[in-house]
Amino acid sequence: MKKDRALGVVIGALVLAFLAFQLAQRGPAGLGYPGCPFRGLTGLNCPGCGMTRATYATLHGEIGLAFRNNALGMILLPLLAVGFGVQGFAWIRGKRAEFWPKIGTRGVWIVLGIVGLFWILRNIPQWPFTLLAPL
C-alpha cells in the first residue's frame, strides 16, 4: 500500500516537473494554453491571472517580475507547494501531517476576503492599483 502511494506521489511530482520544464523551455505562449476564461469573457483579471507568466519568471530567476505578474499568487503558491509536499510524504507513511494551520471558518473567510479584495483592486484602472494587474 505504501509503495502504491509513493508511486502516485512520484508520478505526480514527475508530471509537475515535466510541465515546469516545458514552461521554462517554451514560455507561456508556447504551451498552447488558451488563457483565462474569465478574462476572455469579461476583459477583467481574475486572482490567478498572470500566474503562468509569474511561474515562468520564477523558473528563470526573475522573482521581481514574477511578483509583478501576480503578487498574491507568488505568496500563496510556495505555501501551497510546501503544504502539499508535506501532506504527500505523510500520506505515503500513512500518517497525518499537521502542516496546515488550523485557521477555522473565520480564517477561511479572511483568506477568501483577501483574495476577493486582491481581485477587485487589481481591476481598478488607477495607479497604484494598476501595479497589481499582470503585465
N, C-alpha and C positions, 0 to 999 in steps of 0.2 A: 504494500500500500504506500509506504513512504517513497519507494522507488518510482511509482506512478506519479505521485505528487511532485517529486523532484524533476521528473521528466517534463511534466506540464510547465513547471516554473522555468526550466531551462529553455524549452521551446518558446515560451512567451518572451523570455529575455533575448533569445536569438532573433525572433521576429522584430522586436523593438530595435535591436542593434542593426539589423538589415535595413529597416526603414530609416534610421538615423544616418546610416552610410549613404543610402540613396539620396536623402535630402541634402547631405553635405556635398555629394558629387554633382547632383543635377540642379540643385537650387529649388526654391519653392515653385517656380513656374514650370520646371521640368518634370514634376511628378504627375501632372495631369489632374491635379486636384481641382474640382470645379469651383472652389471658393465658398464663401459663407452664404448660405441660402437666405439668411435674414438680411444681410447687406444687399443681396441681389434683389430681394422683394421690396425693401424699404429705402435703400440708399444710406441707412444708418449702420453704425458699428455695433456689433454685439460685444459682450465682455470677452469673448475668445478671439475676436478679430485681431489679426497681427501675430498670433501665436506661431504659425508656421514660419513666418519671417523671423520672429524672435528666436525660435529654436535653431534656425539656420545660422543666425548671427552668433548664437551661443556656441554652436559647433565649430565656428571659425574664430572663436575667442573675442568676439566683439560684444562684450557684455553691455556697454552703454547703448549700443544700437538695439540690442535685444530688449532692454528696458524701455527704450523709446517706442518700440513697436507694441509692447503690452506689459506695462509695469506690474499690474496686479497678477497677471499670469506668471511672470518671472519670479514673483514672491511665492505664489501658491504651488507652482509646478515642482520645484525641488522638495517642498514639504510632502507633496503627494507621492513623489518618486521614492523618497526615503521611507515614507509610511507603508507604501505597497511592498517595498523590498523587505522591510521588517516583517510585515504580515505574511509575505510569501515564505520566508525562511521559517517562521513559526508554524505555518500551515504544514510545511514539509515534515517538521518534527512532531506534528500532532499536538502542538501546544497553543496556548492563547497568548498573543502578543499584546502588550499594554502600551504600544507606541501612541495610539490615538488618544488625545486628551479627552477626558470626559467633560464635554462642554455643555451637554444637556440641550434641552429645547431652546432655552434662551440664547445659548451660544450659537446654535444653528441659525436662529433668526438674525443674530448680529452679523454672522458671516454673509448670509443672504442679503442683508441690508447693505453691507459694504460692496458686494458685487453689484447690486442694483444701483447704488449711488455711483459707482465707477461707470456703469453702463450709461447712466444719464449724463454724467459730467463729460464723458469723452465725446458726446454728440453735441455739445454746446459749441457753436461756431465762433467763440470769442477766446482770445488769449486770456488766461493761461490754460484754459480747458482744451484748447487745440493741441496742447502738448501731450494729452492723454490719448489722442487718436493715433492709429498706426500710420506709419509713413507710406 
